[in-house]
């Protein structure tokens, strides 16, 4: 498992443009193959959130009516395999996949299905909060929060939802 992942075919495009291109592909997938499935949340749309350059690679969050994922374009790795990617908040496991019209991506699931979101504003707020959490190094947290979470493993969903301390004694 490698922690170094390099995007493919992205040097000629801005991160925001790449994210929007990915969103366009998921819009087409939604219209063609997902809309009639029971996991499709009609109140939501497809949107690319916060795609930017993070340590030399494109990273952002894509919201769809059926999932919300952190996404990074990659050049290597077999579809279905996993890779650990170091972000400012720590190391996260991403799954490699191929998206027609985009190429190979690494994605880290945040939510699926998406029924806990009433509307796009709520989904967008969650994506922006998750992105901010991913880009915050542990030393940027107040020391009392760091001490409370240090003894046990971090649950990715709890971390990104900001609920690390819930349910702990």
Secondary structure, DSSP 8 states (H G I E B T S, - for coil): --S----SS-TTS-HHHHHHHHHHHHHHHIIIIITTSTT--TT---EEEEEEEETTEEEEEEE-SS-EEEEEE-S-S-TT-EEEEEETTEEEEEEEEEETTTEEEEEEEEESS-TT-SSHHHHHHHHHHHHHHHTS-GGGS-HHHHHHHHTS---HHHHHHT-TTTT--
